Amino acid sequence: MAFSITADGQWHELTSSLDGYVTYSGNASIVILEISSGGTGFVNAQALARRHIIPVSRGQKFSYLISADTTVPLLYLVPMRGED
């Protein structure tokens, strides 16, 4: 599942529709993914950001801030793998 994002260097919030991982894979000067409940976050203000992943639960809100110079205007929600 893909989320179109607003890459403008401002905070935006989304809600996860399932248990899984939110990922950003691209280049941007600033990438921040954060779980709104405060559990986990990833911050990278390096020159290039490549791969960022945070775990989310169904119905959980998460926030992102991605600079306008992003090469990928999407976040992806990868379902958590079920029990085998």
C-alpha positions, 0 to 999 in steps of 0.5 A: 500500500502506498501513501502519496505524501506532501513533501514540503518540510512540514509535519503531516500525520497519517493513520495505519490501516494495518499492522506493518512497517512504514517505509521511505526509500529515496533521497531527501535532505531531511527525512523524519518518520515518527510514531505519534504515540512516542514509541519509535522514531527515526531522524536523518538530517544528513545530505541524503536519506536512503531507507527508513522504516518504523513499525506501526499497528493498525489504527496507529497514527504516525507522522512524517516530515520530508523535505521538498527535494525528495526523489520519491513522493511516497511512503509505503505500508508493508504488512507485517508477516503473519505466523507461518 
